[in-house]
Amino acid sequence: MTGASQSGGATSDAIRAEDFADLSSFTAMPRLASLALSPDGTRLVTVVSELSPDGKTWQGALWEVDPTGNRPARRLTRAAKGESSPVFTPDGSLLFLSARPDQEAKPAAGKPKDKTALWLLPPVGEARELYRPTGGVERVAVARDSGTLLLTAGAHPTAEFGEADEALRKSREDAGVTAILHESYPVRYWDADLGPTYPRLLTGSCDPARERLDAASLVDLTPEAAARLDDSAAISPDGRWVVHTEQVGVSAAYGGRVRLRLTSADGTSSRVLADVEGHSFGHATFRADSSGVIAIRTFDSTPDRAWRNALVAISLDGTITELAPDFAEEPEHPVVSPDGAAVYFTSSHRGHQPIWRVDLASGELIKLTASGAYTDVQVGTDHVYALRNALDQAPQPVRLALALPDQEAAPLPAPGTVESLPGTVTEIETVAEDGRTVRAWLVLPTGCTPDQPAPLLLWVHGGPVMSWSGWSWRWNPWLMAAKGYAVLLPDPALSTGYGPEFIQAGWGSWGAKPYTDLMAITDVAVRRDDIDDSRTAAMGGSFGGYMANWIATRTDRFKAIVTHASLWHLDAFTGTTDDSYYWIREMGDPLRQREQVHANSPHLRAADIKTPMLVIHGDKDYRVPIGEGQRLYFDLVRHGVPAKFLYFPTENHWILTPGNAKVWYETIFAFLAEHVLDEPWRRPDLL
């Protein structure tokens, strides 16, 4: 499956098959994220995360990658607090965020010591701190031509950014007050409580002659902000304009929509740029000549109709033009070429996530890449760069031609290259009763033959509107392959990459075609002579956890079921998830669409479960709140189902710390070994 050939010979930080047999080796693997390209195209920087010395977290460091592929990558930074979010300025300096201490600054009473600060690394010389506000810097962007900064930093909605906000923070701390008064919805997001501070958009000049920035030198573009901002704030190349999202029109039925607002970078003017009833906007970026915006317009779903994305161009007068109107998939993350001639974007496509290119003059659309999943796309004058991953390749920087269809990417030397794996990957498919083709990746362990068939694990992806299209550190099938399991990774109804009809087939009816698709593709897998159909298990997280629960209520074909961060009681979930309105847009209001909600809620069928289950949940999960896991475990216990509950008091929807991630895998290994392999139960040592 790997389309990008491996670079160079064996290196000390390369990933090999034997590393997957040991969880300590696996957690120590370098992990790449983010990519930044210098304006002249001669420098490429990524973030490489590795285990901290105490093994309790991963720390990011900036590494420079040679865009030509001729030189090995070199490390640029090294700090105990780590670095992230690299972005270049027009003069070639590198901005980044880090909570590292500033060794040159004099201690100041009441000033933050461990908040994330904005740092600058010049082309020659040492990195220096530019700005460390009381609440830290959340994001940074730079106008490509003018160098104007766009920062995101939090402040109380009742205080001016800067000294007044600092004083209010101190007053609350001195009084022992942590309370938050909400006057809008939502109140939480993933694993974070919203408030009492909210993000402000700030602009300022990155003057090389200025040693530091301060609040007085910044323009607050959103002084009345009292809601969460998404990542769609962008600044025009000429530094004159900022575009950002804002939520409007909250209704009792389906919540609000998201519109785009255009604000002058000096704060003197602001107006709505794009607002369409029944639609939301995001992923906004400016045209190369600053004359307009490219964005994603999303049809806001209803219980009868799934959401859909469209790539649009928006002029500064608000005229909206759809680009690639016949595109059948869901475009995301548009990037405009430096010459303004084309827009590049990504989208799922049959188990991959290619880069696409649309010519703005002719409308011609081409699929730039043949295989793999691409993120962090950077477009230069001569090449396209991105991080490429695949089911059998961890994220790696690659180079592509600007407009050549179906390319195999040229890899660039960097840490974390996968040199070998404990197995192979293939594809299988079947045809559903309604004529849809359902496909899946199938990972087969080394040594799997008709004489030695492998036990099978069915893994159901989350989302639900997503796809098994690339590498995952959290749900890594190669760890299972190293234990001798085959892993089936199917894309059932609701998955992206197969057109809108495929998503619609499962919309609002999770227990119907998504379930029958999963069973049909499992039937295909177990008919293989290298798969042991008498030893199977099912696993999933989030939507995949819901499906694991649903499977448990419908069949006893599996020896064991593992359900992580799973939905169980849909009525209760509707009001406690962090984004209830989004949920109502699909499954409906429990008071108005009671039959639809109940028809899909697995908790009503708890008495039908016979299969042993491992329930896993994190207490800080606000997307699928902990009450879902607690109720599920209680229902299993009271109905006499063999069950265990792996509870993480400090983790969220994902299990993100190294130690807990290892225990997560160890517990699953032990549970599967007991019920699938008929081995004695072995409790993990640290539990």
N, C-alpha and C positions, 0 to 999 in steps of 0.2 A: 504493500500500500504506500510505502514511503516514496514520494516522487522526487524529493530533493536528495541528491546523492550525498554521502557523508564526506566531510571535509578533512583533509589531512590524515595522519596516522593516529594511532592510539594516544590519548592524552590522559593525564592523571585525573582530570575532572570529567571524563567521559562516563556514560552510564552503560553498564554491562549486565548481561542476563543474571549473573550471580548476585547482583545488588538487590534484585527483587525477592530473593530468598531470605533476606534479613531486613527487618523493619528499621533497624538503626541505620543501615546503609541507605535504605530508601529515603528516610527523612533527611539524610545528609546530602542528598543530590541537589546540585545547584538548580535554581528555578528562575527563568527569565520572564520579565514583564516590562512593558513600556518601551517606546522607541522614539528617538528624537533625531532629526536630520538637520545639519547646519544649513544656512541659507545658500552657501556655495556648493553644497552637495559633497564636500570632501570629508565630513566627519559624521559618524553615526554612533549614538550612545544608547545603551540599554541599561536596565536595572537587573542585577543578578542577586538573588536572595539565597543566603546560606545560613546554616544553623549558627546561632550565637554561641559563644564559648560555654555558657551554662546549659545549652541545649533546650532552653525553654521557649525560644521564639526563633523566627527567621529574620535576619537583618539584610536589608538591601544595600547594595553598593553600586556606584556608577561605573560602567565599563565602556571603553571605546572600542568599537568594531570597525575594521577597515572595510569601507564600501567596495573596494576593488577585490577583496578576498585574498590579497597577497600576504598580509601580515596577520599574526595572531592578535587576538583581543588583548587589551591591557586595562588593568584596573586603575581608575582615576581617583576614587575616594575610599576612605576607610575610617568609619566612626562607629562607636558602640551603639549609637541610636539609629544608625542606618540613614539612607538617603532614598528619595523617590521623586517622581514627577519631573524628569529633565525636560528642558525646553531651551532652545538657542535664541539669542538676541541677534539683531542684524550685524553686529560687529564680531560675531563668533564666540562671544562669551556664553557660558552655560549656566542657566538658572536651575535651581533644584530646591526641594523642600527637605528639611531635616530638623530633628529635635536635638541635634548635637550641641554641646555647649560652645559658646563663643569665647575662646581663650584670651582674646584681646580686649573684651569688654570688661569694664569695671562693674563689680557687683552693685546692683541698685535695689534698694528696699522696695518690696512689693512688686517687683518686676518678675515676669515668668521665667523660670529657669529650664523647664522641660517641655514647653510648648513648641509646636512645629514652627520653624522660622524659614524665611526666604533667604537663600544663599546664592552667591555669584562666584563662579569659577572662571577667571579670565583665560584667554588662550595661552598666556604665559603668566605664571605666578600662582599664588596660593588662593584657596577659597576664602571668602569673607562673608560675614553675615550682613544682609541688607535690611531685614525688617523682622521683628519678633513682637507682634501685638499680644495683648494679654490673653486672648483666646486662641492664638496661633493662626497660621495661614492654612487654609484648606485646599486651595487650588491656585494655579498661576497660568496665565497665557500671555503671549507677547504679540503685538502687531508686527507682522513680518517686515514691513518697510520702515515704519517710523520708530519701532522699538517701544512704543507705549505699553505699559504694563496693565494687565487686568487681573486683579487679585480677588479672591473670595475669602472673607474672614467674618467671624461671628460677632454679634453685638446684641445687647438687650433692645427690644423694639421701642422702649420708652426713653432711651438715652442716645445722645449723639455718639458716633464712633470716636474712640480715642479716650480722652481723660474722663469724660462723663460716664462712659461705659465702665472704665476701670474703677471709678469710685463706686458705682452701683454694685459691681461684682464684689468689691471689698466689703461693702455694707452688708450684703447678703451673707458673706462668709463670716463676718464678725458676729452677726445675729444668729448664726446657725440655721439659716433658711435655705431649704432646697426645694420648696414648693414651686409648682409651675401652674399658672392660670391659663387655660386654653380657651380661645374664643373662635377657633376654626378647626377644621378637620383636614388631615389626620393629626394624631398626637404622638405616633411612634412610626419608625421606619426601619425595617429589617431587625436590627439589634440596638437601635439608638432611640432614646427618648428625645422628642423634638421639644426645643425650648430648654431653659428660659431664654437662651440666645438664639438668634437666627442669622443665616448668612447675609452679608452685605457684599455688593459688588463695588469694588474700588478701582479707580484708575490713577496712574501716576507715571512719572518719567523715570526711566532707567538711565540716569545721567552718570557716565563713568567718573565724572569729577566729584559726584556726591558720595560720601562714604557710606551714609545710611539713609533709609527712608524713615519718615515718621508720619503720624496720623495727620498732621497739619499739611503735609505735602501731597496728600491723597484726596481725590474727589469721591465722595460717597454718592453713588448713583441710585441706591435703593435705601434711603434713610428711614423709610417706614416699613421695611421688610418684616413680616411676621409669619413667614411660611418657609418651608424647605425649598431650596433651589435645586434643580437637577443639573446635569453636566452640560446643558445646552447653551451656556453663556459663551459668546465668542466676540472677539474684537476685530474690526476691519483692518486689512493690511495697512491702510493709510493712517490708522489710529484715530479716526474721527468718530466711529460709531461702535456701539455695543448692542448686541442682540441677546435677549434672554427670554426665558419662559415665565409665565405667571398663570395661576389657576383662577378660573372665573366660572360663574354660572352654576354654582352648586345647587342641585335640585334634590328633592326628596327621593326621586326614583333611582337615578343612575349617577349621581354625583356631578362633578364639574368637568369642563373641558380645559385644555391647556392652550393658551395663545402665545404669540410672540410679540414682544415689545422692543421697539428700537429707541435707543437712548444715545444722545450725543456724549462723547467721551468726556467732555468738559462739564457735563451735568446741566447744561442750559436748556435742553429740550428733551421731551420724551413723548412717544405716541405708540399706539397699537399698530403693529406691522401686519399681522395676519391673525384673523379670528373667524373661524367657520363653524357654524352650528353643527353639532354632531361629530366634530373632528377635533383632534389635538395635534400639536406640533412639537417637534423636538429635533435633536441632533443638528442644530443649525450651525452653518459655517458660511463665511463670506466668499463672494466671488473674488478673483484675483485682483480686479480693478476697483474693488470696494463698491460696485454699483448695485449690488443686491445680495441676496442670501440664497443658499441651497439648503434645504431642510427635508425632514421626513414628516409628511402629513399622515396621520393615522385616523382611520374611521373608528370611532369609539363604539365598541361592541355593545350588543344587546343580547338578551337571552336567546334570541332567534337567529342572530347573525354574528359571526366572529369578526374580530378586528382585522383590518388590512392596512398595510403600509404603502405609501406612494412617495416617490422621489419628486420633489417640486423645486422650481426656481421662483423666487419672490423678489420682484423689483422693489426699490426703495419707496415707490408710491403705493405698494401693496398689491400689485398685480401678481396673481399666482398662475404659473404654467406648469403642468405636469410633464415630467421628463420620463421617457421610456414607459408610456402608458400601457403597453402590452406586456410588460414584464410580469411574469406569473408568480414570482416569489415575493419575499418581504425584505426590501432594501433597508440597510442600516449603515450608520457611520460614514456619511459622504465626505470625500476629500476633494478639493478643487486643485487642478494642476497649476503650477506657478505661472504658466502662460495663459491660463483661463480658458483653454480650449476644450477641456474634458473634466468630467466628474468621475471619480472612482468610488466604489462602495462595495460592501460585502453583503452576502445573503446565503442562507442555507440552500443546498442543492444536492439531493440524493446522497446524504451521508457525508457531504463535504461542505465547506464554507468558502467558496471562491471569491476572488476579487473580480468585479465587473467594471467595465469602462464604457461610459456613454459620451459620444462626441456632441458637444453643445451646438455645433453648427448644423451637422447632418442628422443628428439623432441616432446614429449608428451605435448599436450596443454589442459589445463583445465580452465573452467570458475570458478573462486574462489568464486564469490558472486552470490546470488540468486536474489537480488532486490536492487534498489537504484542506486545512482550515486556517484562515488568515485573520490577523488582528493588527492593530497599531499601524495602519497603512500610512506610509510617508512617500510623497511624490516629489521627485527632484526634476531637474531639467533633462536628465538623460536616462534615468532609471526610476523604477518603483521599488521601495524597500518595505518590508513588513516582517512581523513575526509569524512564522509558519509552524503549525503543529498538525498532528494527525493521530489516529488511534495508536499508531506505533512510533510516534516521534514527539518528544517534548518540544515546547516552543523554542525555535531557533531563528536568528535573523537570516533573511534571504534577499536576493536581488532579482528583479524581473525587468524585461524590456517594457517600454511604455505602452505599446499597442499591439503586441503579438498575441493572437488567440491561443488558448489551451497550452500554456507554457508549463514546463517543469522548472521550478525555481532553482536558482543557483545559490547554494548555502554559503554563508559567510562564517569563518572560524569564530567560535565563541564557546564558553563553558556549557556543559550540560548536554552535549550531543549523545544521542542514543546509538551505541555501537552494536549492541546485541540484545535480544530479548528471550525470555524463557518460553518461546512458542511462536506461533504464526497467526495471521488473521486472514479470514476469507469472508465472502458474502454469501448469503442465502436469501431466497425470497419465496413468496407464495401469492396466490390470487385470492382475495376475499370474495365473499358471496356477492357483493355489489360490484365486483369487477375491478376494484382497486388493487394495485400491486403493493404488497407489504414486504419491505426488505429489512435486513439486519446484518450487522457485523457479527462474526463468530470467531472468537479467540480460542485457539486450540493449543493446549500445553505441549511442550516438547515430549516426545515419546508416546503421544496419543495415536493409537493404531486400532484396527479391528480386533487384534489380539489383546490389546490393553485399552479398552474404551474408557473415556474420561467421564466422571460425573459432571453434570451440567448445572450451571447457575444462570437463571433468567434474571437479567438486570433491567429494570424499567427506569427510563430517564425521568427527570423532573420537568418543571416548566409550568403547565404541560406543553405549551406551544414552543417546542425546541426540538433538538435532534441530537443523536449520538454522532457527532461530526468531528471530534478531535480528542486530544489528550486531556486527561483529568488527573490531577494530583489527589483529589478527594476520593473519587471512585475510580481506582486504577485497576483494570482487569488483569494486568500482568502480575500483580501480587497474588491473585487467585490462580493464575496459570502456573506460577512458581510452586503452588501447593498441589498442582495436579488437576485443577478444575478447568473445564471448558466454560467460557462465558458468552452468553447470547445477549447482544445489545440491539434490540429491535426498535424501529420507528413505527409505532402504531398510529391509528387515527388520532388527530390533534398535532402530529409532528410537522415541523417545517421542512421545506425542501421538496415538496411534492405537489405544490399548487394549493390554491385556496379551498378547493373542494375536499382535499384530504383533511384539512383542519376542520372544515365545517362538518365532516362526517362524524366527529366526536364531540362537537360543540354542545355544551349543556347536557351531555349524556355520557359522562365518563364511564359509567358501568356497562355501556352497551358495546359499540364497535371497538373502542380501545381494548376492552377485555377480549372480545372474540378475535381481534387481530393478534393479540399476544398469545392466545392459546393456539391459533393456527400456525404461527411462525415457530412456536415451541414444538408443535407436532412435526414440522419439517426437520427441525434440528435433531430430535430424538430418533428419527427414522434413519439417521446416518449410522453406519456400522462402527464408527469411531466414537460414538456417544453411548454411554450407559443409561438407558431410559429408566432403569430401576433406581437410580440415585440422582435426584434432581431437587433443586431448591429455587425459591424466588426471592428477589430482593429489590428494594427501591427506596428513594428518598423524596420527600415533598410530594409532588404528584405521583412519583414512582412509589412512595410509601402508601399513598392512597390506593394505588392499584394493587400493591401487595396485600393491603387489608381487604380490598374487594375480592381478590383472588382467593384469599383465605375463607371468605364467606360463600364462595361458589364452587370450590373443588377441593378434593383432598389428594390430588395427583402429586403434590410436592411433599418431600420429606420434612422440609423446614421452610419457614418464611422469616425474613428479616425486614423490619419496617422502620425507617428512619424519618424523623420530622414529618410525621404523616397526618393527613386529615382523616378524622374518624366520625365526628358528630357534626354534620354540615350545618345544621341550624345554629348550634352554638358557635361554630367557627365563623359564621357570617358576621357576627358583631364583634368578635374579639381579634380577628386578624388585623394587621396594621393598615390594610388597604381594602376595607369592606366594600367600597363602591365598585372597585374593579371586579370583585368576586360576584356581586349582585348583577353586574353586566353580563356575566356568563350563566351562572346557575339560577339567578332570579332571587327575588325577595321571598323569604320563607313564609311571609304572610300572604303574598299575592300569587306566588308560584309554588304553593305548598307541595303539590303532587310531584313536581319536578325535583325539588330538593329532597324529598323523602325517597323518591325512586332511586336516587344516587347515593344515599347516605348509608355506608356500611354498618354503622352502629346498630341499625334496626335488625341486622341479621347476625348479631354476635353469637346467638345460640347455635348457629350452623357451623361454627369453626371447630375443626378437629385437629388441625395441623399445629405442631409446636411453633411458637412465635417468639422472636427476640424483638422487643420494642426499644427504640433508642430515641432520646430527645434531649435537647439543650434548653435550659431554663431561660436563656436570654433570646430565645427564638420568638420574635414578634410577628413574623409572617405566618407561621403555624404555631400558635401559642402552646405552651407546655400543658395546658389543660387537655388538649387533644391526646397527648401521650398518656397522661394520667388516667383519663377516662377509658382509653383503650386497654391499658394494663389491668385496671380494675374489672372491666367487663370480661377479660380473658380469665382472670383469677376466679371470679364468681361463677363462671361457667365451666370451671375445671379444665381449662386448656393449659397444657404445659407451656409456661411462659417465663421469660426473664425480662427485666427492665433495666437497661443501661442508661443512667441519668447523669447528665453533665451540668452541675450547678452554674458554671461560669461560661459555657459555650452557647453559641447561637444556632441559626439554621444550619450552619456548617460547623465542623469541628476543626478549629483552625490552629490550635497550639500543638507543637510536636509531640509532647508527652501524651496528651489526650487522643491525638490522631493514632498513635501507636496502640493505645489501649482499645480504641474503636476497632481497629483491624484484629487485634488479638482476641477480643471477645467474639467477633464474628467467626474467626477461624475456629475457635473452640466450640461454638454453637453448631456450626456446620459439621465439624468433625464428629460431634456426638450424634447428630440426627441423620446426616447423609452418609457418613463413612462408618457409622456404628462403633465409634471409638469411645472410651470413657470420657466423661466431662472433666475438663481441666480448667479450673478457674484461673484467670490471669493473675500472675504473682502480685501485681500492685493493686488488685481489687480484693 
